[in-house]
Amino acid sequence: MDEEKIKATERSMLFFDLLVLMRELVRSQLGLIINPETGEAIKDIGSARKLVDMITVLKEKTEGNLNEQEQRVIDNLISELQMACVKAQN
């Protein structure tokens, strides 16, 4: 693998790590993850929706710069989290 491909792969992995981090933050705000320190789940749907909006802005700002796999992952993530927000609100 040449150096450019290695750098591109590393950037993709960091991008995926960022999306996983944001996913876990949203899930935490929706009360789907229990805080290990308190043993409680905190539900803040407004903050969760704001994080989903931030991911959507990230998608818009990276338009044309993502490879096919990255685009598919961020699209699926946004859909998954929007549905989770709707379920948490009901």
C-alpha positions as CSV (number, residue, x, y, z in Angstrom):
1,M,0.0,0.0,0.0
2,D,1.4,3.4,-0.8
3,E,1.5,6.2,1.7
4,E,-1.6,8.1,0.3
5,K,-3.7,5.0,0.7
6,I,-2.5,4.4,4.2
7,K,-3.3,8.0,5.2
8,A,-6.8,7.7,3.5
9,T,-7.4,4.5,5.5
10,E,-6.3,6.2,8.7
11,R,-8.6,9.2,8.1
12,S,-11.5,6.9,7.4
13,M,-10.9,5.0,10.6
14,L,-10.8,8.3,12.6
15,F,-14.0,9.4,10.9
16,F,-15.7,6.1,11.9
17,D,-14.4,6.5,15.4
18,L,-15.9,10.0,15.5
19,L,-19.3,8.7,14.4
20,V,-19.2,5.9,16.9
21,L,-18.4,8.4,19.7
22,M,-21.3,10.6,18.6
23,R,-23.6,7.6,18.4
24,E,-22.8,6.6,21.9
25,L,-23.4,10.2,23.1
26,V,-26.8,10.3,21.5
27,R,-27.7,6.9,23.0
28,S,-26.6,8.1,26.4
29,Q,-28.7,11.2,26.1
30,L,-31.7,9.1,25.2
31,G,-31.3,7.1,28.4
32,L,-30.3,3.9,26.5
33,I,-26.9,3.7,28.3
34,I,-26.6,3.6,32.0
35,N,-24.0,5.8,33.6
36,P,-21.5,3.5,35.3
37,E,-20.8,6.0,38.1
38,T,-24.4,6.6,39.1
39,G,-26.1,3.5,37.9
40,E,-28.8,5.6,36.3
41,A,-29.8,6.5,32.8
42,I,-30.4,10.2,32.1
43,K,-32.9,11.1,29.4
44,D,-32.4,14.5,27.6
45,I,-34.1,14.2,24.3
46,G,-33.4,17.8,23.4
47,S,-29.6,17.3,23.7
48,A,-29.9,14.0,21.8
49,R,-31.7,15.8,18.9
50,K,-29.0,18.5,18.9
51,L,-26.3,15.9,18.6
52,V,-28.2,14.3,15.7
53,D,-28.4,17.8,14.1
54,M,-24.7,18.1,14.5
55,I,-24.1,14.8,12.7
56,T,-26.4,16.0,9.9
57,V,-24.3,19.2,9.6
58,L,-21.2,17.2,9.5
59,K,-22.7,15.1,6.6
60,E,-23.6,18.3,4.8
61,K,-20.2,19.9,5.3
62,T,-18.3,16.8,4.1
63,E,-20.5,16.4,1.0
64,G,-18.4,15.2,-1.9
65,N,-15.4,14.4,0.3
66,L,-16.6,11.0,1.7
67,N,-16.1,7.7,0.0
68,E,-19.0,5.4,-0.6
69,Q,-18.6,3.5,2.6
70,E,-18.3,6.6,4.7
71,Q,-21.4,8.1,3.1
72,R,-23.4,5.0,3.7
73,V,-22.3,4.8,7.3
74,I,-23.2,8.4,8.1
75,D,-26.6,8.1,6.3
76,N,-27.5,5.0,8.2
77,L,-26.3,6.5,11.5
78,I,-28.5,9.6,11.0
79,S,-31.5,7.5,10.2
80,E,-30.9,5.2,13.2
81,L,-30.5,8.0,15.6
82,Q,-33.5,10.0,14.3
83,M,-35.7,6.9,14.8
84,A,-34.3,6.4,18.3
85,C,-35.2,10.0,19.2
86,V,-38.7,9.5,18.0
87,K,-39.1,6.2,20.0
88,A,-37.6,7.9,23.1
89,Q,-40.1,10.7,22.9
90,N,-43.1,8.4,22.6
